[in-house]
Amino acid sequence: MRELNLRIPISNSLPSDRSLKFSQYFTIALSCVLLVTAIDANQNTPERDHVPDQLQINDVQSARSSNIPKQEIRLLKSQVIGNIECNLTAGYGNAREIGVVEIPRGDGTDFAVLNPNGTLFSGTLPFHPTWTRIGAGQDDSIVVGFAELRGGGGEFKPQDAPEPIRILRDNETIFESEKVWDFDVAADASSFFVHQPGPNGTSQLIVRNLNTEDEVHHDLGTRFTPVSAYENDYMPKYSLDFKEAVFIPAYADAWGIGKHWFYPIAEGKTSRITVENMLSALSANSKEWYFVEYPADRSVLKDDRIAWPVYRKQLDPARNAEKVIWHRMIELEHFYGSMELSLNGKWLGLSAWNYVVLDTQTGETQFEFQTVHDKKGQFARLRPVLPVDAAVSDMGSLGSGRFFEHYLLFYSKLGNAMACSRDRIKPYNRTTYRTCLREQRRQNKYRWFHYVFDMNNVSIDGDPIFRREVFRDTECSIANSPLPGLRVNNGVLAYGSSD
């Protein structure tokens, strides 16, 4: 194992030159350390989080489960639209125009995979999915994964309870298991990965490259074994380009601090990057990173509004080096480390009482919105998409933003759902809760909205392009904006956008 220490020093005074070289400053006491490790697949190390990875290339036909005969079902629009029991999963990226609807039927679930023309394929599952993932290939193939995992809603399940999964490609089963801990499907349908338990408290990562049909098994030891039935210190996800499966720190308030493990989907070596002594960190992949460091003068941390050093850096473990792409000082109010990278890689969102979006290519501020305080300022920005006779109180209480494609969405809520709390509904379950939410919405006592900004055209202090209502009592409502959603085209239930 080769371990490379990349030290990112902090100067004693805040530099103003954005192109400042990190090598010009050296402060041992406040150094931020990145430990970048290229791991040989057969390297033996004794530590819990250094266990060897045994890479095994399998004949995908022997690893693949036997296909289950297809059983097409028909979900009518009258069964789906407005159904409290219905679940809708939206695709993104290459799968942006694909949606999956699911309706429980006794011990199983009926599903339909939709696009703008209607139903692509449908069927029945012998379990109730809590997680669904969608991929759409350049060859028009559709990959959909369903799994009934703990933590996705429903009643408590012990750690050894079944957690079944089934992954389909064009309605043919290509993987299934009765016990997994997590999984994902690449949005471009190029691969999928599954994290599943192994013997003696260990776990295994299965990566299948759907372009080459190669499958790799990584034996992970115990480093990613859940702490309990509902706690895990790591979460698997894809890198932004779907070329790596990544385990990121997932403990409370991690904000990217800790060890990150990267497993290649095709060729390459497993690597580990350890982030320490920073406020937060976020990666696009193993080489492209965003960091928020602590101010050189830590006495300012007691202030509500702080100028935080934000960096985009490129790591090069092979050369034991890093490159600062850009560095900015960004004023944020009550910022605790929350960052989001848009899935197209264009924008970095810094979530504070003032939400700030940076252009990832230049580091320049592209957008800012005060989400807490300043009701008059908020109302002035949102007024163009509110009803003509709207007052400030009709704006709702604003929450944070999130990206979807080239849009930035801020949610807001009017009223509250106290009437639907556990101590007021008997029996309390998902159906009775959603029924209560529907009644509160119809009485105009509890409503949710998205204020939608177009990041391709918005100015720093620009206005939203529309507001849409979000129906929390059902995921399967008819689309009420240009964003992708359920639609009825020529009497046929479909899914897609209107732009």
C-alpha positions as CSV (number, residue, x, y, z in Angstrom):
1,M,0.0,0.0,0.0
2,R,1.3,3.4,-0.9
3,E,0.1,6.3,1.3
4,L,0.5,9.8,0.2
5,N,0.1,12.8,2.5
6,L,-1.1,15.9,0.9
7,R,-1.0,18.8,3.3
8,I,-3.2,21.9,2.5
9,P,-1.8,24.7,4.7
10,I,-3.8,27.6,5.9
11,S,-2.2,31.0,5.9
12,N,-2.2,33.2,9.0
13,S,-4.0,35.9,7.1
14,L,-6.8,35.6,4.6
15,P,-5.3,35.9,1.1
16,S,-7.1,38.0,-1.4
17,D,-5.5,36.6,-4.6
18,R,-7.8,33.8,-5.9
19,S,-4.9,32.2,-7.8
20,L,-2.8,31.9,-4.7
21,K,-0.6,28.8,-4.6
22,F,-1.0,26.7,-1.5
23,S,2.8,26.0,-1.4
24,Q,3.4,29.7,-0.5
25,Y,2.1,29.0,3.0
26,F,2.9,26.5,5.6
27,T,1.2,26.3,9.0
28,I,1.7,23.0,10.8
29,A,-0.7,23.7,13.7
30,L,-3.7,24.3,11.3
31,S,-2.8,22.0,8.5
32,C,-5.7,20.2,6.7
33,V,-4.6,16.7,5.8
34,L,-5.7,14.5,2.9
35,L,-4.5,11.0,3.0
36,V,-4.7,9.6,-0.5
37,T,-4.2,5.8,-0.8
38,A,-3.9,3.7,-3.9
39,I,-4.7,0.2,-2.8
40,D,-3.4,-2.9,-4.4
41,A,-6.3,-5.4,-4.6
42,N,-4.2,-8.2,-3.0
43,Q,-2.5,-6.0,-0.4
44,N,-3.0,-7.5,3.2
45,T,-3.4,-5.0,6.0
46,P,-4.5,-5.8,9.5
47,E,-6.6,-2.7,10.4
48,R,-10.4,-2.8,10.3
49,D,-10.7,-0.3,7.5
50,H,-7.7,-1.5,5.6
51,V,-8.9,-5.1,4.9
52,P,-7.9,-6.4,1.5
53,D,-10.1,-6.2,-1.5
54,Q,-10.3,-9.5,-3.4
55,L,-11.3,-8.7,-6.9
56,Q,-13.0,-11.5,-8.7
57,I,-14.1,-11.3,-12.3
58,N,-17.0,-13.7,-12.9
59,D,-18.8,-15.0,-15.9
60,V,-21.8,-12.7,-15.8
61,Q,-24.1,-15.5,-16.9
62,S,-23.3,-17.7,-13.9
63,A,-23.6,-14.7,-11.6
64,R,-26.9,-13.6,-13.0
65,S,-30.1,-15.0,-11.5
66,S,-32.4,-17.0,-13.7
67,N,-34.9,-14.9,-15.5
68,I,-38.4,-14.9,-14.1
69,P,-41.2,-15.1,-16.7
70,K,-42.5,-11.7,-17.5
71,Q,-46.0,-10.9,-16.2
72,E,-47.2,-7.7,-17.8
73,I,-49.9,-5.9,-15.8
74,R,-51.8,-2.8,-16.8
75,L,-52.0,0.2,-14.4
76,L,-54.9,2.4,-15.4
77,K,-54.6,6.2,-14.9
78,S,-57.6,6.0,-12.6
79,Q,-55.7,3.6,-10.4
80,V,-52.6,5.8,-10.3
81,I,-53.5,9.5,-10.3
82,G,-54.2,10.8,-6.8
83,N,-53.8,7.3,-5.2
84,I,-52.5,7.8,-1.6
85,E,-50.8,4.3,-1.8
86,C,-49.0,5.1,-5.0
87,N,-45.3,5.8,-5.2
88,L,-43.6,7.6,-8.0
89,T,-39.8,7.6,-8.6
90,A,-38.4,10.1,-11.1
91,G,-35.3,9.4,-13.2
92,Y,-32.6,12.0,-13.7
93,G,-29.8,12.7,-16.2
94,N,-30.1,10.4,-19.2
95,A,-33.2,8.9,-17.5
96,R,-34.9,12.3,-17.0
97,E,-37.9,11.3,-19.0
98,I,-38.5,8.0,-17.2
99,G,-40.7,7.6,-14.2
100,V,-41.8,4.4,-12.3
101,V,-45.1,4.1,-10.5
102,E,-45.7,1.5,-7.8
103,I,-49.0,0.4,-6.1
104,P,-49.0,-2.2,-3.3
105,R,-51.2,-5.3,-3.8
106,G,-51.3,-7.4,-0.7
107,D,-47.9,-9.0,-0.2
108,G,-46.6,-7.7,-3.6
109,T,-46.4,-4.5,-5.7
110,D,-47.6,-3.7,-9.2
111,F,-45.3,-1.4,-11.1
112,A,-45.1,0.4,-14.5
113,V,-42.2,2.1,-16.2
114,L,-43.4,5.1,-18.1
115,N,-42.0,7.5,-20.6
116,P,-43.7,10.4,-22.6
117,N,-45.4,7.8,-24.9
118,G,-46.9,5.7,-22.2
119,T,-45.9,2.4,-20.5
120,L,-42.5,0.8,-21.5
121,F,-43.0,-2.3,-19.4
122,S,-44.8,-3.3,-16.3
123,G,-45.0,-6.2,-13.8
124,T,-45.4,-7.4,-10.3
125,L,-42.9,-7.7,-7.5
126,P,-43.2,-10.1,-4.5
127,F,-42.3,-7.4,-2.0
128,H,-42.9,-3.7,-1.3
129,P,-40.0,-1.6,-2.6
130,T,-38.7,1.3,-0.5
131,W,-36.0,2.3,-2.9
132,T,-36.2,2.4,-6.7
133,R,-33.4,3.5,-9.1
134,I,-33.6,4.1,-12.8
135,G,-31.1,4.1,-15.7
136,A,-31.6,4.8,-19.4
137,G,-29.0,3.7,-21.9
138,Q,-27.9,5.3,-25.2
139,D,-29.2,2.1,-26.9
140,D,-32.7,2.8,-25.4
141,S,-32.3,0.1,-22.8
142,I,-34.0,0.8,-19.5
143,V,-32.6,-0.5,-16.2
144,V,-34.7,-0.3,-13.0
145,G,-33.8,-1.6,-9.6
146,F,-36.3,-2.2,-6.8
147,A,-35.4,-3.1,-3.1
148,E,-37.2,-3.3,0.1
149,L,-34.6,-1.8,2.5
150,R,-34.8,-0.7,6.1
151,G,-35.1,3.0,6.7
152,G,-37.3,3.6,3.6
153,G,-40.6,3.8,5.6
154,G,-42.8,1.3,7.2
155,E,-42.5,-0.7,10.4
156,F,-39.3,-1.6,12.3
157,K,-37.3,-4.5,11.0
158,P,-34.5,-6.3,12.8
159,Q,-31.1,-6.3,11.3
160,D,-31.4,-9.9,10.0
161,A,-34.8,-9.3,8.3
162,P,-35.0,-10.0,4.6
163,E,-34.2,-7.0,2.4
164,P,-35.0,-8.3,-1.2
165,I,-33.8,-6.7,-4.4
166,R,-34.6,-7.2,-8.1
167,I,-32.9,-5.4,-10.9
168,L,-34.5,-5.5,-14.4
169,R,-33.2,-4.5,-17.8
170,D,-36.1,-4.1,-20.3
171,N,-38.2,-6.2,-17.9
172,E,-35.7,-9.1,-17.8
173,T,-34.3,-9.9,-14.3
174,I,-30.6,-9.5,-14.3
175,F,-30.0,-9.6,-10.6
176,E,-31.9,-10.5,-7.5
177,S,-31.1,-11.4,-3.9
178,E,-33.0,-11.8,-0.6
179,K,-30.7,-9.6,1.5
180,V,-28.8,-6.4,0.5
181,W,-28.0,-3.3,2.4
182,D,-27.9,-0.8,-0.4
183,F,-27.6,-0.4,-4.2
184,D,-27.7,2.0,-7.0
185,V,-28.2,2.1,-10.8
186,A,-26.2,4.5,-13.0
187,A,-28.6,7.0,-14.6
188,D,-27.0,6.2,-18.0
189,A,-27.7,2.5,-17.4
190,S,-23.9,1.7,-17.8
191,S,-23.7,-0.3,-14.5
192,F,-25.2,-1.1,-11.2
193,F,-23.7,-1.9,-7.8
194,V,-25.0,-3.8,-4.8
195,H,-23.7,-3.6,-1.2
196,Q,-24.7,-6.9,0.6
197,P,-23.8,-8.7,3.8
198,G,-21.1,-11.4,3.9
199,P,-20.0,-14.0,6.4
200,N,-18.9,-13.1,10.0
201,G,-20.1,-9.5,9.9
202,T,-18.3,-8.6,6.7
203,S,-19.8,-7.2,3.5
204,Q,-19.3,-7.3,-0.2
205,L,-19.6,-4.8,-3.0
206,I,-20.9,-6.3,-6.3
207,V,-20.2,-4.1,-9.4
208,R,-21.7,-5.0,-12.8
209,N,-20.5,-3.2,-15.9
210,L,-23.5,-3.4,-18.2
211,N,-21.5,-2.2,-21.2
212,T,-19.0,-5.1,-21.0
213,E,-21.1,-7.6,-18.9
214,D,-18.2,-8.0,-16.5
215,E,-19.0,-8.3,-12.8
216,V,-16.5,-7.7,-10.0
217,H,-16.9,-8.7,-6.3
218,H,-15.0,-6.6,-3.7
219,D,-14.7,-8.3,-0.3
220,L,-14.9,-5.3,2.1
221,G,-14.2,-6.9,5.5
222,T,-16.1,-5.1,8.3
223,R,-15.4,-1.5,7.5
224,F,-18.8,-0.9,5.9
225,T,-20.9,-3.2,8.1
226,P,-23.8,-1.2,9.6
227,V,-23.5,-0.2,13.2
228,S,-27.0,-1.2,14.0
229,A,-30.3,-2.0,12.2
230,Y,-30.7,1.6,11.2
231,E,-27.2,3.1,11.5
232,N,-24.2,3.0,9.2
233,D,-21.1,5.2,9.2
234,Y,-20.8,5.0,5.4
235,M,-23.2,5.5,2.5
236,P,-22.5,4.1,-1.1
237,K,-23.2,6.3,-4.1
238,Y,-21.9,6.9,-7.6
239,S,-19.4,9.4,-8.6
240,L,-20.8,12.2,-10.8
241,D,-19.6,10.5,-14.0
242,F,-20.7,7.0,-12.9
243,K,-17.2,5.6,-13.2
244,E,-16.7,4.9,-9.5
245,A,-18.8,3.5,-6.7
246,V,-18.0,5.6,-3.6
247,F,-18.5,5.0,0.1
248,I,-18.7,8.4,1.8
249,P,-18.9,9.2,5.6
250,A,-22.5,9.1,6.7
251,Y,-22.3,9.6,10.4
252,A,-24.2,12.6,11.9
253,D,-22.8,16.0,10.8
254,A,-20.0,14.4,8.8
255,W,-20.2,16.9,5.9
256,G,-17.6,14.8,4.0
257,I,-15.0,14.7,6.8
258,G,-13.5,11.2,7.2
259,K,-12.5,8.4,4.9
260,H,-13.9,8.2,1.3
261,W,-13.4,4.9,-0.6
262,F,-13.6,4.8,-4.4
263,Y,-14.1,1.5,-6.4
264,P,-13.7,1.7,-10.2
265,I,-16.6,0.5,-12.3
266,A,-14.2,-0.5,-15.1
267,E,-10.4,-0.4,-15.0
268,G,-8.5,1.2,-12.2
269,K,-7.5,0.7,-8.6
270,T,-9.4,1.2,-5.4
271,S,-8.4,4.4,-3.6
272,R,-9.0,5.9,-0.2
273,I,-9.0,9.6,0.6
274,T,-9.1,10.8,4.1
275,V,-10.3,14.4,4.8
276,E,-9.4,16.0,8.1
277,N,-9.4,19.4,9.8
278,M,-11.9,21.1,7.4
279,L,-15.4,22.2,7.8
280,S,-16.8,20.2,4.9
281,A,-15.8,18.4,1.7
282,L,-17.6,17.1,-1.4
283,S,-16.3,15.2,-4.4
284,A,-17.4,14.8,-8.0
285,N,-15.1,11.8,-8.3
286,S,-11.8,10.7,-6.7
287,K,-9.9,13.5,-8.4
288,E,-12.3,16.5,-8.4
289,W,-13.1,18.0,-5.0
290,Y,-14.7,21.0,-3.3
291,F,-13.6,22.0,0.2
292,V,-14.6,24.6,2.8
293,E,-11.7,25.2,5.1
294,Y,-11.8,27.0,8.5
295,P,-10.8,30.7,8.5
296,A,-7.2,31.4,9.4
297,D,-8.5,33.5,12.3
298,R,-10.7,31.0,14.2
299,S,-11.9,33.7,16.6
300,V,-14.4,34.7,13.9
301,L,-16.3,31.4,14.3
302,K,-18.4,32.9,17.0
303,D,-19.9,35.3,14.5
304,D,-23.1,34.6,12.7
305,R,-21.8,35.7,9.3
306,I,-18.3,34.5,8.3
307,A,-16.2,34.7,5.1
308,W,-15.4,31.0,4.5
309,P,-12.5,29.8,2.3
310,V,-14.0,27.7,-0.5
311,Y,-11.8,25.7,-2.9
312,R,-12.1,23.6,-5.9
313,K,-9.0,21.3,-6.1
314,Q,-7.8,18.5,-8.3
315,L,-6.0,15.7,-6.5
316,D,-3.2,13.7,-8.2
317,P,-2.2,10.8,-5.9
318,A,0.3,9.4,-8.4
319,R,2.4,12.6,-8.2
320,N,1.7,13.2,-4.5
321,A,0.3,16.6,-5.5
322,E,-2.8,18.7,-5.8
323,K,-3.8,21.6,-7.9
324,V,-6.0,24.5,-6.8
325,I,-8.5,25.2,-9.6
326,W,-10.0,28.2,-7.8
327,H,-10.3,29.7,-4.4
328,R,-13.0,32.1,-3.2
329,M,-13.9,33.8,0.1
330,I,-17.7,33.4,0.5
331,E,-19.7,35.2,3.1
332,L,-22.3,32.8,4.6
333,E,-24.7,33.3,7.5
334,H,-25.1,30.4,10.0
335,F,-23.2,28.0,7.7
336,Y,-22.5,24.6,9.2
337,G,-21.0,22.7,6.2
338,S,-23.9,21.7,4.0
339,M,-23.0,21.6,0.3
340,E,-24.6,20.2,-2.8
341,L,-23.1,19.6,-6.3
342,S,-25.6,19.7,-9.1
343,L,-25.8,16.3,-10.9
344,N,-24.7,18.0,-14.2
345,G,-21.6,19.2,-12.4
346,K,-22.1,22.9,-13.2
347,W,-23.1,24.4,-9.8
348,L,-22.1,24.1,-6.2
349,G,-24.7,25.1,-3.7
350,L,-23.7,26.3,-0.2
351,S,-26.7,26.0,2.1
352,A,-26.9,28.6,4.9
353,W,-29.4,31.3,5.9
354,N,-28.2,32.9,2.7
355,Y,-28.1,30.2,0.0
356,V,-25.2,30.7,-2.5
357,V,-24.6,29.0,-5.8
358,L,-21.1,29.0,-7.3
359,D,-20.2,28.3,-10.9
360,T,-17.9,25.2,-10.6
361,Q,-15.8,26.2,-13.6
362,T,-14.9,29.7,-12.4
363,G,-15.9,29.8,-8.7
364,E,-17.8,33.0,-9.3
365,T,-21.1,33.6,-7.5
366,Q,-24.0,32.9,-9.9
367,F,-26.9,33.1,-7.5
368,E,-27.8,34.1,-3.9
369,F,-31.1,34.0,-1.9
370,Q,-31.8,34.9,1.7
371,T,-33.9,32.0,3.0
372,V,-34.1,33.1,6.6
373,H,-35.2,36.6,7.8
374,D,-35.8,39.5,5.3
375,K,-39.4,38.6,4.5
376,K,-39.9,41.7,2.5
377,G,-36.8,41.0,0.4
378,Q,-38.0,37.4,-0.2
379,F,-41.5,38.6,-1.1
380,A,-40.1,41.0,-3.7
381,R,-38.1,38.2,-5.3
382,L,-40.9,35.7,-5.3
383,R,-43.8,38.1,-6.1
384,P,-43.7,37.6,-9.9
385,V,-44.9,33.9,-9.5
386,L,-47.4,34.5,-6.6
387,P,-51.1,35.1,-7.2
388,V,-52.0,38.7,-8.1
389,D,-53.6,39.4,-4.7
390,A,-50.9,37.6,-2.6
391,A,-49.6,39.0,0.7
392,V,-46.3,38.2,2.4
393,S,-48.1,35.5,4.5
394,D,-49.0,33.7,1.3
395,M,-45.3,33.2,0.4
396,G,-44.9,30.4,3.0
397,S,-42.0,29.5,5.2
398,L,-38.9,28.9,3.0
399,G,-36.6,26.0,3.2
400,S,-33.3,25.2,1.6
401,G,-32.7,24.7,-2.1
402,R,-31.9,21.6,-4.2
403,F,-30.9,21.1,-7.8
404,F,-32.8,19.2,-10.5
405,E,-31.2,19.2,-13.9
406,H,-30.7,23.0,-14.7
407,Y,-33.3,24.1,-12.1
408,L,-32.8,25.2,-8.5
409,L,-35.9,24.5,-6.3
410,F,-36.7,26.1,-3.0
411,Y,-39.5,24.5,-1.0
412,S,-41.9,26.5,1.1
413,K,-44.8,25.4,3.3
414,L,-48.0,27.1,4.5
415,G,-49.5,26.0,7.8
416,N,-48.4,22.8,9.6
417,A,-49.3,19.2,9.9
418,M,-49.8,19.0,13.7
419,A,-53.4,17.7,13.1
420,C,-51.8,14.6,11.5
421,S,-49.4,13.8,14.3
422,R,-49.1,10.3,15.9
423,D,-51.1,11.2,19.0
424,R,-54.0,12.5,17.0
425,I,-54.5,9.7,14.4
426,K,-55.6,6.2,15.5
427,P,-54.4,3.9,14.0
428,Y,-51.4,5.8,12.8
429,N,-49.9,4.4,9.5
430,R,-48.9,5.7,6.1
431,T,-52.4,5.6,4.8
432,T,-54.1,7.4,7.7
433,Y,-51.3,10.0,7.8
434,R,-51.6,10.7,4.1
435,T,-55.4,10.8,4.3
436,C,-55.1,13.4,7.0
437,L,-52.6,15.4,4.9
438,R,-55.0,15.4,2.0
439,E,-57.8,16.8,4.2
440,Q,-55.5,19.5,5.5
441,R,-54.5,20.5,2.0
442,R,-58.1,20.6,0.8
443,Q,-59.0,22.9,3.7
444,N,-56.0,25.1,2.8
445,K,-54.4,24.4,6.2
446,Y,-51.2,22.7,5.1
447,R,-49.7,23.1,1.6
448,W,-46.2,22.8,0.0
449,F,-44.7,24.6,-3.0
450,H,-41.5,24.7,-5.0
451,Y,-40.2,28.1,-6.2
452,V,-38.2,27.2,-9.3
453,F,-35.2,29.1,-10.7
454,D,-33.6,28.5,-14.1
455,M,-29.9,28.3,-13.4
456,N,-29.0,28.6,-17.1
457,N,-30.5,32.1,-17.2
458,V,-30.9,33.5,-13.7
459,S,-28.9,36.5,-12.4
460,I,-27.5,36.7,-8.9
461,D,-30.6,38.4,-7.5
462,G,-33.0,37.0,-10.2
463,D,-36.6,35.8,-9.8
464,P,-38.1,32.3,-10.1
465,I,-39.7,31.3,-13.4
466,F,-42.7,29.6,-11.8
467,R,-44.1,28.1,-8.6
468,R,-45.6,24.6,-8.4
469,E,-47.6,22.9,-5.7
470,V,-46.2,19.7,-4.2
471,F,-48.9,17.2,-3.0
472,R,-47.5,15.5,0.1
473,D,-50.5,13.3,0.4
474,T,-49.7,11.5,-2.9
475,E,-46.6,11.3,-5.1
476,C,-48.8,10.3,-8.0
477,S,-50.4,13.6,-8.9
478,I,-50.6,15.0,-12.4
479,A,-47.7,17.3,-13.4
480,N,-48.5,20.9,-12.8
481,S,-45.3,22.5,-14.3
482,P,-42.9,22.0,-17.1
483,L,-40.8,19.7,-14.9
484,P,-41.1,16.0,-15.5
485,G,-44.2,14.3,-14.0
486,L,-47.2,12.2,-14.6
487,R,-49.3,13.2,-17.6
488,V,-52.2,11.9,-19.6
489,N,-51.4,11.9,-23.4
490,N,-54.3,11.0,-25.6
491,G,-56.0,9.2,-22.8
492,V,-52.8,7.2,-21.9
493,L,-50.9,7.5,-18.6
494,A,-47.4,8.8,-19.4
495,Y,-44.4,10.5,-17.7
496,G,-42.2,13.3,-18.9
497,S,-41.6,17.1,-19.2
498,S,-43.5,19.6,-21.2
499,D,-40.5,21.7,-22.3
